[in-house]
Amino acid sequence: MSSSLTVGENDALEITERFCSILSILGCSFVMITFLSFPTFRKPINRLVFYAIWGNILCNVGSLVSLAGIRAGQYAALCQFQGFLIQLCLPADAMWNLCMAINVYLTVFRKYNAAQLRKLEWIYLTVCYGGTFVVALTYCFISTENSGRIYGNATLWCWIAPKWDGLRVATCYGPAWVCIVTIFTIYFLAGRRILMKKRQLGSSPSTDSVPLENPFTSHGTTEILVTREVNMETNSVAELARQRDVDPTRELASPVFEQYNVTVGRGEVKQWPQQDAAQKPKFQTMEAQYRDVTAEAEAAASGYLKCASLFFVSLLITWVPSSIFRVYSLAHPGSVSWPLAYLAGLVLPLMGFWNSVIYVVTSWGAVTSLFTQLSPRKWSNPMNGIGIRRRRTINSAHCSTHRRRSPVSLSDSMKGFAGGC
């Protein structure tokens, strides 16, 4: 039984740990099911959350054991197995959060796309799970006459025993706080970069494109843009030359080329009101384009701040109480603070829950679309929510062999950011 705690305090601690563990497992299950079943959830940031929740589930298996490992005894297999799971997965969660922040950095500052980010995932997996696995497994085989085995009574559960306190700092709390400080620095720099670009966009409507990046909600497959263009220097010119050879006296008319694009996406199909051809605007003015892009930039910057704040707050809630509890244990050997122990037992099993909350927030559009599709009113019409929008543009200014972009635009990934958080 946990030293210095009463039977009632131990019971309350055990109930809390198991309840929070079940809550996290439910959140992780939602992440697993939606990520594997629906491609709209497979954003780069969500891929890392998906990898992280496997460690959260294993950690929750250990926290579900709760005080049963301590009651079984330090040398029991249950205690050693619980200690192994906690040491394997506890620091890995902070490391996965760091990997998410690295993706934000690479997206904002290095212009990485989804394909480039996916190439880094094997490195993340090796470091986050491979490194912690080696450490956790090694601890299972270390034992001395004076200090006994490394895994033992750690008040909340079987983990690194008090006689090995230095290892808690060296292989768990120390690396975790290094990750947290690095994450905060990256989010601060990325947020400043995004706000600077937003101000640049707001102050220079006539300049070239000022792309804003979407570090949290970029998808890469949300919208498919197919543009069909005619190349005058190849087929058209060759055809005109062939006709001239057949009939040199024939007068040839200049061909008229038209450009169109087709966008395929998922979402509600909007029924536009019928209008006369004369009433429909053919082209959007530069001022209207600028207003739209500025509004998207405002929403994107606000969304980034919300998402980054959620990431950082979840880390603080998870690691601050538990770190204070362990610092207290170092400063007062053999003494246990019940309030601090209870807070640590409350927040540490919720790591998977917080990751699932982040997953839902960064995928809010996909979540609302999913529940809309699952509602009974939608079952009668299976085509609801699947739309194909076709935009056809005929403009002589765009009949050249090169495609031209709008002077004021947001990157495709940034457009999805406004609706993410």
Backbone torsions as a table, in degrees:
resi	resn	phi	psi	omega
1	MET	NA	150.9	-179.2
2	SER	-60.4	129.8	-177.1
3	SER	-68.3	145.0	176.1
4	SER	69.8	6.2	176.6
5	LEU	-111.6	143.1	178.4
6	THR	-76.5	169.8	179.0
7	VAL	-62.0	-41.8	178.8
8	GLY	-63.8	-40.3	178.9
9	GLU	-66.1	-40.6	176.7
10	ASN	-63.1	-40.9	179.0
11	ASP	-63.9	-43.9	178.9
12	ALA	-63.2	-40.9	179.3
13	LEU	-64.2	-42.1	-178.5
14	GLU	-66.1	-42.9	178.6
15	ILE	-63.2	-43.2	-179.2
16	THR	-63.6	-45.2	-179.4
17	GLU	-60.8	-43.1	-177.2
18	ARG	-72.9	-37.7	177.8
19	PHE	-63.8	-46.9	-180.0
20	CYS	-65.5	-34.0	178.1
21	SER	-65.2	-43.1	178.4
22	ILE	-64.0	-40.1	178.2
23	LEU	-60.8	-42.5	178.7
24	SER	-66.5	-40.5	179.8
25	ILE	-63.3	-38.2	177.1
26	LEU	-63.9	-43.5	177.5
27	GLY	-63.6	-42.2	178.4
28	CYS	-65.2	-34.3	177.8
29	SER	-64.9	-39.8	176.4
30	PHE	-61.3	-42.8	179.0
31	VAL	-61.7	-46.7	-177.9
32	MET	-62.0	-46.2	-175.8
33	ILE	-66.1	-48.4	-177.1
34	THR	-69.2	-38.5	-178.8
35	PHE	-66.0	-41.6	-178.6
36	LEU	-76.6	-24.1	-173.0
37	SER	-98.9	-27.5	-172.3
38	PHE	-128.1	117.0	-178.8
39	PRO	-61.9	-24.5	-178.2
40	THR	-64.7	-17.0	179.3
41	PHE	-89.4	-6.1	-171.0
42	ARG	-90.9	58.1	173.4
43	LYS	-79.5	159.7	-179.8
44	PRO	-56.1	-42.2	-178.6
45	ILE	-67.9	-34.5	-179.8
46	ASN	-73.6	-26.7	176.2
47	ARG	-62.9	-40.0	178.3
48	LEU	-70.2	-37.6	174.9
49	VAL	-61.3	-39.9	178.8
50	PHE	-60.7	-42.3	177.8
51	TYR	-67.9	-37.1	-176.4
52	ALA	-68.5	-33.8	-174.6
53	ILE	-69.0	-21.1	175.9
54	TRP	-64.9	-39.8	173.9
55	GLY	-68.0	-37.7	176.9
56	ASN	-60.8	-40.1	179.5
57	ILE	-64.8	-43.6	178.0
58	LEU	-63.8	-39.2	177.5
59	CYS	-64.3	-38.3	178.2
60	ASN	-68.8	-29.2	172.9
61	VAL	-61.8	-42.6	177.4
62	GLY	-66.6	-41.2	-179.6
63	SER	-73.1	-23.6	174.2
64	LEU	-67.3	-32.1	175.2
65	VAL	-62.8	-35.5	174.3
66	SER	55.0	-129.0	-175.4
67	LEU	-80.9	-3.5	179.7
68	ALA	-63.7	-33.0	177.5
69	GLY	-66.0	-39.0	178.8
70	ILE	-67.2	-41.7	179.4
71	ARG	-63.8	-30.6	-179.9
72	ALA	-70.3	-23.3	179.1
73	GLY	108.1	152.4	-174.5
74	GLN	-61.7	-35.2	-175.8
75	TYR	-92.2	2.5	179.0
76	ALA	-74.0	150.4	-179.9
77	ALA	-62.8	-35.4	-179.8
78	LEU	-63.1	-42.9	178.8
79	CYS	-65.0	-43.6	-179.5
80	GLN	-66.9	-38.7	178.2
81	PHE	-65.9	-41.9	178.4
82	GLN	-63.3	-44.4	178.0
83	GLY	-61.5	-39.0	177.9
84	PHE	-62.0	-45.7	-179.1
85	LEU	-64.1	-42.1	-179.5
86	ILE	-64.7	-45.5	-178.8
87	GLN	-68.4	-32.2	178.7
88	LEU	-67.8	-42.3	-166.9
89	CYS	-104.5	-23.3	-176.8
90	LEU	-64.9	-53.9	177.3
91	PRO	-70.1	-25.6	-178.8
92	ALA	-63.1	-31.5	-180.0
93	ASP	-63.7	-44.7	177.5
94	ALA	-64.1	-35.5	179.5
95	MET	-68.2	-36.7	176.9
96	TRP	-67.1	-36.5	174.7
97	ASN	-63.3	-35.6	175.3
98	LEU	-65.4	-39.7	177.7
99	CYS	-61.6	-39.2	176.2
100	MET	-62.4	-41.1	177.8
101	ALA	-66.3	-36.6	176.7
102	ILE	-62.8	-40.2	175.7
103	ASN	-61.2	-38.9	176.2
104	VAL	-61.4	-45.5	179.1
105	TYR	-60.3	-46.6	-177.9
106	LEU	-66.5	-32.9	179.2
107	THR	-72.4	-43.6	-174.9
108	VAL	-78.5	-44.3	-171.6
109	PHE	-99.5	-29.2	-176.8
110	ARG	-109.4	0.4	175.7
111	LYS	59.9	34.9	177.5
112	TYR	-69.9	142.8	173.9
113	ASN	-100.0	-179.2	-175.5
114	ALA	-61.7	-38.6	-179.2
115	ALA	-64.5	-41.2	179.4
116	GLN	-67.4	-37.2	178.6
117	LEU	-66.7	-36.5	179.4
118	ARG	-64.3	-29.7	179.3
119	LYS	-67.3	-17.8	-179.7
120	LEU	-89.7	-8.4	-171.5
121	GLU	-65.6	-33.7	179.6
122	TRP	-66.8	-31.5	175.9
123	ILE	-67.5	-44.9	178.3
124	TYR	-59.6	-44.8	-179.4
125	LEU	-62.6	-42.2	-179.2
126	THR	-63.6	-44.9	-176.8
127	VAL	-72.6	-48.6	-172.8
128	CYS	-69.5	-41.7	-178.0
129	TYR	-102.7	-36.1	179.9
130	GLY	-65.9	-47.2	-179.3
131	GLY	-64.4	-45.4	-179.7
132	THR	-69.4	-30.1	178.4
133	PHE	-65.7	-43.0	-179.9
134	VAL	-61.8	-44.9	-179.2
135	VAL	-64.6	-48.3	-176.9
136	ALA	-62.6	-39.7	-179.6
137	LEU	-70.5	-37.6	179.6
138	THR	-61.7	-38.8	-178.7
139	TYR	-63.6	-24.1	-179.8
140	CYS	-67.4	-21.5	-173.3
141	PHE	-109.8	4.0	-179.1
142	ILE	-98.5	130.1	178.0
143	SER	-155.9	139.8	177.5
144	THR	-127.0	162.1	-179.8
145	GLU	-67.2	-37.8	-175.8
146	ASN	-80.2	-39.8	-173.4
147	SER	-105.9	-12.7	-178.8
148	GLY	73.9	-156.4	-179.3
149	ARG	-79.1	157.0	-178.2
150	ILE	-68.3	-46.5	-179.5
151	TYR	-80.6	129.3	-179.8
152	GLY	-167.3	-155.1	-176.3
153	ASN	-68.4	112.9	177.4
154	ALA	-117.2	28.2	176.7
155	THR	73.7	-56.6	-177.9
156	LEU	-79.5	-35.1	-177.0
157	TRP	-171.2	-179.7	172.6
158	CYS	-74.3	124.0	176.7
159	TRP	-156.2	-149.7	179.5
160	ILE	-68.2	122.0	-175.3
161	ALA	-67.6	157.1	-178.3
162	PRO	-56.3	-32.0	179.5
163	LYS	-69.0	-11.6	178.0
164	TRP	-114.9	33.6	-174.9
165	ASP	-54.7	-33.8	-178.5
166	GLY	-59.6	-32.7	179.6
167	LEU	-69.5	-28.0	176.5
168	ARG	-61.3	-43.2	179.7
169	VAL	-72.5	-42.4	-173.3
170	ALA	-70.7	-36.1	-172.0
171	THR	-117.4	5.9	177.7
172	CYS	-138.4	-72.6	-172.4
173	TYR	-70.3	-36.2	177.0
174	GLY	-60.9	-57.1	176.5
175	PRO	-58.9	-35.4	-179.9
176	ALA	-62.7	-43.6	-178.9
177	TRP	-73.7	-29.5	171.8
178	VAL	-62.3	-42.9	177.2
179	CYS	-62.5	-43.3	-177.5
180	ILE	-63.5	-44.4	179.1
181	VAL	-63.9	-41.6	178.3
182	THR	-64.6	-40.9	178.4
183	ILE	-61.1	-46.4	179.3
184	PHE	-60.2	-42.0	179.9
185	THR	-62.6	-44.8	-179.5
186	ILE	-63.4	-46.1	-179.2
187	TYR	-64.5	-36.8	178.5
188	PHE	-64.9	-47.3	-179.3
189	LEU	-66.2	-40.8	179.3
190	ALA	-66.4	-41.3	177.8
191	GLY	-62.9	-41.2	177.6
192	ARG	-64.0	-39.6	179.0
193	ARG	-63.1	-43.8	-179.2
194	ILE	-65.5	-41.9	178.9
195	LEU	-66.4	-36.3	177.0
196	MET	-64.0	-41.5	179.0
197	LYS	-68.5	-34.0	177.4
198	LYS	-64.9	-42.8	178.0
199	ARG	-66.3	-37.7	177.0
200	GLN	-62.2	-40.9	177.8
201	LEU	-65.6	-39.0	-178.5
202	GLY	-71.8	-24.4	-176.3
203	SER	-98.6	-7.9	-176.6
204	SER	-137.8	72.6	-178.0
205	PRO	-66.5	-17.6	-175.9
206	SER	-100.3	2.5	-178.3
207	THR	-82.5	177.0	177.6
208	ASP	-68.1	177.1	-176.3
209	SER	-57.0	134.3	175.7
210	VAL	-115.4	84.6	-172.5
211	PRO	-71.4	135.7	171.4
212	LEU	-105.3	142.9	-176.8
213	GLU	-95.1	156.7	179.7
214	ASN	-117.2	90.1	-174.5
215	PRO	-75.2	-21.5	-174.6
216	PHE	-102.5	-37.1	-170.0
217	THR	-116.4	11.4	177.0
218	SER	-64.7	140.8	-174.8
219	HIS	-119.3	-49.5	-178.9
220	GLY	92.1	-21.8	179.6
221	THR	-128.9	12.5	-178.9
222	THR	-67.0	-39.6	-176.0
223	GLU	-133.3	136.3	179.5
224	ILE	-112.0	119.7	-178.3
225	LEU	-111.0	117.8	-179.1
226	VAL	-113.8	117.5	-178.5
227	THR	-114.0	127.2	-179.7
228	ARG	-108.3	124.6	-179.8
229	GLU	-130.9	154.0	178.1
230	VAL	-105.0	131.2	-178.5
231	ASN	-97.8	109.3	-176.7
232	MET	-67.6	-24.3	-175.3
233	GLU	-80.4	-4.4	-177.6
234	THR	-119.2	-91.8	-171.7
235	ASN	-65.1	-46.1	-174.3
236	SER	-64.7	-46.5	-179.4
237	VAL	-64.9	-40.4	179.7
238	ALA	-64.0	-38.9	-179.8
239	GLU	-67.0	-41.3	178.1
240	LEU	-63.3	-39.7	179.0
241	ALA	-65.2	-38.5	180.0
242	ARG	-65.1	-41.9	179.1
243	GLN	-64.9	-37.8	178.9
244	ARG	-65.1	-36.4	179.1
245	ASP	-67.0	-36.3	-178.9
246	VAL	-69.9	-44.1	-176.8
247	ASP	-137.9	92.9	-175.9
248	PRO	-64.2	-24.1	-176.9
249	THR	-87.3	-4.7	-175.8
250	ARG	-77.3	134.1	178.0
251	GLU	-85.4	124.9	-176.6
252	LEU	-100.4	131.4	177.4
253	ALA	-87.7	146.4	178.2
254	SER	-67.1	132.2	-179.1
255	PRO	-69.4	149.7	176.2
256	VAL	-107.6	122.7	-178.4
257	PHE	-106.5	147.2	175.8
258	GLU	-131.0	146.9	-177.7
259	GLN	-115.1	135.6	176.1
260	TYR	-143.7	158.4	176.1
261	ASN	-135.7	153.2	-178.7
262	VAL	-122.7	127.4	178.7
263	THR	-113.6	125.8	179.8
264	VAL	-113.6	128.8	-178.1
265	GLY	-155.9	170.5	177.7
266	ARG	-103.1	139.6	179.0
267	GLY	156.4	178.1	179.8
268	GLU	-70.4	137.7	177.3
269	VAL	-84.4	118.7	-178.2
270	LYS	-90.5	133.2	177.1
271	GLN	-93.5	112.1	-178.1
272	TRP	-83.4	143.0	178.8
273	PRO	-65.8	147.0	180.0
274	GLN	-68.8	134.0	178.6
275	GLN	-134.7	155.3	173.8
276	ASP	-70.6	153.0	-178.7
277	ALA	-59.2	-34.0	-178.0
278	ALA	-70.9	-23.1	-176.5
279	GLN	-87.7	-16.3	-175.7
280	LYS	-82.0	124.0	177.8
281	PRO	-70.1	133.7	-177.6
282	LYS	-84.8	-34.3	-176.1
283	PHE	-135.0	147.6	177.7
284	GLN	-90.0	132.3	-179.1
285	THR	-68.7	160.2	179.2
286	MET	-61.3	-37.4	179.7
287	GLU	-63.8	-41.3	179.4
288	ALA	-65.7	-42.3	177.0
289	GLN	-59.8	-43.4	-178.4
290	TYR	-64.4	-40.7	178.8
291	ARG	-63.5	-41.6	179.7
292	ASP	-63.4	-46.0	-177.9
293	VAL	-66.5	-38.6	178.5
294	THR	-63.3	-41.6	178.3
295	ALA	-63.3	-40.2	177.9
296	GLU	-64.9	-38.7	179.2
297	ALA	-65.1	-41.4	177.6
298	GLU	-60.3	-47.2	-179.6
299	ALA	-65.2	-37.4	-179.1
300	ALA	-66.9	-43.4	179.3
301	ALA	-64.3	-42.3	177.4
302	SER	-63.1	-42.1	178.5
303	GLY	-63.5	-39.6	178.7
304	TYR	-62.1	-45.6	-179.1
305	LEU	-61.2	-39.2	179.2
306	LYS	-65.9	-44.9	-178.2
307	CYS	-66.5	-46.1	-179.8
308	ALA	-62.5	-39.7	178.1
309	SER	-63.7	-40.1	179.3
310	LEU	-63.7	-42.6	177.6
311	PHE	-58.6	-49.0	-174.2
312	PHE	-70.1	-41.1	179.3
313	VAL	-63.0	-40.5	179.4
314	SER	-62.5	-37.2	177.4
315	LEU	-66.4	-43.1	-179.3
316	LEU	-64.6	-43.1	179.9
317	ILE	-62.0	-35.8	-178.0
318	THR	-76.1	-42.2	-167.6
319	TRP	-101.6	-25.1	-178.0
320	VAL	-66.3	-52.7	179.8
321	PRO	-60.7	-42.3	-179.0
322	SER	-67.8	-35.8	178.3
323	SER	-67.8	-40.6	177.4
324	ILE	-62.7	-40.1	179.3
325	PHE	-62.2	-42.9	-179.4
326	ARG	-71.9	-34.0	176.0
327	VAL	-65.7	-39.5	176.3
328	TYR	-61.7	-40.0	179.6
329	SER	-65.7	-35.4	177.2
330	LEU	-68.5	-39.3	-177.7
331	ALA	-76.5	-25.8	-178.2
332	HIS	-129.2	75.8	-179.0
333	PRO	-58.9	136.6	178.1
334	GLY	82.2	-2.4	179.8
335	SER	-115.9	141.3	-178.8
336	VAL	-122.8	127.0	174.3
337	SER	-87.5	114.6	-178.3
338	TRP	-61.0	-46.7	179.0
339	PRO	-59.6	-43.4	-179.7
340	LEU	-68.2	-38.6	178.2
341	ALA	-63.8	-40.9	-179.5
342	TYR	-66.4	-42.8	178.6
343	LEU	-62.0	-42.4	178.6
344	ALA	-63.9	-42.5	177.9
345	GLY	-67.7	-21.0	178.3
346	LEU	-80.5	-43.6	-170.7
347	VAL	-88.3	-33.7	-175.0
348	LEU	-64.8	-40.7	177.5
349	PRO	-69.9	-9.2	-176.9
350	LEU	-90.6	10.1	-179.9
351	MET	-59.0	-43.8	178.6
352	GLY	-65.4	-35.4	176.9
353	PHE	-62.7	-44.9	179.7
354	TRP	-65.2	-38.8	176.9
355	ASN	-63.8	-37.0	177.3
356	SER	-68.9	-34.8	175.8
357	VAL	-63.8	-45.2	177.7
358	ILE	-60.5	-41.7	178.5
359	TYR	-59.6	-44.4	-179.6
360	VAL	-67.3	-42.5	-177.1
361	VAL	-65.4	-45.0	-179.4
362	THR	-73.8	-11.4	178.6
363	SER	-120.3	30.7	-171.6
364	TRP	-59.2	-39.3	178.4
365	GLY	-61.2	-43.7	179.3
366	ALA	-68.2	-34.8	179.7
367	VAL	-66.3	-47.8	179.8
368	THR	-63.7	-38.3	177.3
369	SER	-64.4	-39.2	179.5
370	LEU	-63.0	-47.9	-178.7
371	PHE	-69.6	-28.8	174.6
372	THR	-65.7	-41.0	179.0
373	GLN	-68.1	-31.2	-178.5
374	LEU	-83.2	-9.4	-179.8
375	SER	-69.7	145.8	-175.9
376	PRO	-58.9	-30.3	-178.1
377	ARG	-66.0	-22.6	-177.6
378	LYS	-88.5	-15.1	-174.4
379	TRP	-66.6	-28.2	-176.9
380	SER	-70.7	-20.4	-178.8
381	ASN	-129.8	96.7	-175.7
382	PRO	-67.2	-12.8	-178.4
383	MET	-87.8	-5.0	178.4
384	ASN	-63.3	139.0	178.2
385	GLY	86.0	-6.1	178.2
386	ILE	-116.9	113.7	-175.0
387	GLY	-125.9	149.3	174.9
388	ILE	-125.1	115.1	-178.9
389	ARG	-106.4	130.4	-179.0
390	ARG	-118.1	120.3	179.4
391	ARG	-112.7	124.1	-178.2
392	ARG	-116.3	126.2	-177.1
393	THR	-127.7	127.0	175.3
394	ILE	-116.3	116.8	-174.9
395	ASN	-150.1	122.1	-177.5
396	SER	-64.8	-25.8	179.7
397	ALA	-69.4	-16.3	-178.0
398	HIS	-108.5	19.3	-178.7
399	CYS	-90.6	8.3	178.0
400	SER	-77.9	175.0	-177.6
401	THR	-80.6	-7.2	-178.9
402	HIS	-114.8	142.6	177.3
403	ARG	-82.9	141.1	179.9
404	ARG	-116.8	142.3	-179.4
405	ARG	-99.4	159.4	175.7
406	SER	-65.4	141.3	-179.3
407	PRO	-60.6	-28.6	179.4
408	VAL	-121.3	116.1	-176.5
409	SER	-151.6	159.9	171.4
410	LEU	-109.9	149.9	175.6
411	SER	-64.6	155.3	-179.0
412	ASP	-58.8	-38.8	-179.9
413	SER	-66.7	-32.5	-178.9
414	MET	-69.2	-31.9	-178.7
415	LYS	-62.7	-29.5	178.8
416	GLY	-80.3	-14.5	-175.7
417	PHE	-71.1	-32.3	-176.7
418	ALA	-60.7	-31.0	-179.3
419	GLY	-99.1	4.2	-175.9
420	GLY	-79.3	-49.7	-176.9
421	CYS	-113.0	NA	NA
